[in-house]
Amino acid sequence: MVFSSHIFLFYFLGLALVIYYASPRFLKHLVLTVLSYVFYGWWNPWYTLLMLGSTIIDYACGKMITAPGASPGQRKRGVTISVISNLTILAFFKYFWFFATSASELWAKAGFGEFQPPSSLYFLLPVGISFYTFQSMSYSIDLYRGHAKPARSFIDFACYVSMFPQLVAGPIVRYGSVADQLVDRRHSLEGFVYGMTRFNYGFAKKIILANPMGAIADACFGAGEGVLTPSLAWLGVIAYAFQIYFDFSGYSDMAIGLGRMFGFRFPENFNSPYKSKSITEFWRRWHLSLSSFLRDYLYIPLGGNRVGVRRTYVNLMVVMLLGGLWHGAQWTFVVWGGIHGGMLALERLMGKDSFYARLPDPVRMALTFVIVLITWVFFRAENFEVAAGYLGAMFGLGGGEPAGEILSAFVLRPINLVYFGLCALWAWGLPRAGDYLVRLTAGKVIVGLLLLALGVMMMFTQGFNPFIYFQF
């Protein structure tokens, strides 16, 4: 089930709100947990058992860590079991087949013959597993570090792990940030209206902007060899940049809005990333919950920038390579992360007084966006061959086939040019939704309702309606 579906909008959400608000206070977390398991199980009921197993393990580890009189060794065992179990679950379901097939290819290239891993070990990737395993794992780590208090009950903790608004695509909500809200939070009409309006704006970003851009990106990336001219290739990757941003930030807006409707405050996840003037700044604006998670749970434990210049660069590369791999079991994602890691290291090496730092802000913003676009090619391409061909087309090494005229006629349709303009306006000309809606007015609420109505009408006419980050 996805937020941008008639089943969620017209059936599940309304029923969930009625049941939640009609239930007594002491049952609200149980009700929300059951609703969340129904939401998650709608796609594949069996994978709810996987999430439940992860929840039980981490709750038990939390008990071990915070037990009265627990020794340092016991506390360390608790957090170690939690981390290893979550990473094992993630590695098996998301990366086993990837590494097995990669090993098989190396085995064959080394001249030892063909070897294929058993197909019985191939599993469909559980939706959102990268998100909820990180969240569940953060509980035991925060307890071990003393950054949070243990959950009052298993139901409270299960509610935190499974909460459907941000379960399958974030933002990654660390336990410490909502621990107090699980004990006591305020439900108000003002908060509900804010949440509804925030949802409406996110829904519009997804349906009105991301989906049309996705259709253009798919057409360009799916074009045959020799079809793309440089201009079409650049427009295609710009369309993908808009698609992934408005798809993911729109989902985050909807998640934050739904959280407020149920009384929770989730952290912001985006801050106008395409306004960045460097890759360093980009990662302070893009997918904030993942960036902060990798910083606090990986980069700093590795030593951060406190272990010498060379080791700092190594730490940056390790974090970004793993961050790329987190996004998908494919070598193109690793390259995407490696390029970002290399740029972070290069910018750190150049320092604040470099020639680049003295360039006018619009020039730096444009150069940063171009670098981001080049990296998005690796993120979007199915393999290195497709990525190489697409990059070649961007830089004049393709094009000229008659089919390019048909593709050009589609990409440059007047309505698509309008979509490009709206995306550019929202990406560079408008504040993020979280800032825009800080002061909620009747006009903003009405605009949100109109955007919702337009989005619903468009939703029923679109055959293209994926959420990109569901695969992660």
ABEGO torsion letter per residue (X at the ends): XBABBAAAAAAAAAAAAAAAAABBAAAAAAAAAAAAAAAAAAABAAAAAAAAAAAAAAAAAAAAAABBGBBAAAAAAAAAAAAAAAAAAAAAAAAAAAAAAAAAAAAAAAGAEBBBBBAAABBBBBBGAAAAAAAAAAAAAAAAAGABBBBABAAAAAAAAABAAAAAAOBBBBAAAAAAAAABBBBBAAAAAAAAAAAAAAAAAAAAAAAAAAAAAAAAAABBBGABBAAAAAAAAAAAAAAAAAAAAAAAAAAAAAAAAAGBBBBBABBGAAABABAAAAAAABGAAAAAAAAAAAAAAAGEAAAEAAAAAAAAAAAAAAAAAAABBBAAAAAAAAAAAAAAAAAAAAEAABAAAABBAAAAAAAAAAAAAAAAAAAABABAAAAAAAAAAAAGABEGBAAAAAAAAAAABAAAAAAAAAAAAAAAABBBAAAAAABBBAAAAAAAAAAAAAAAAAAAABABBBBAAAAX
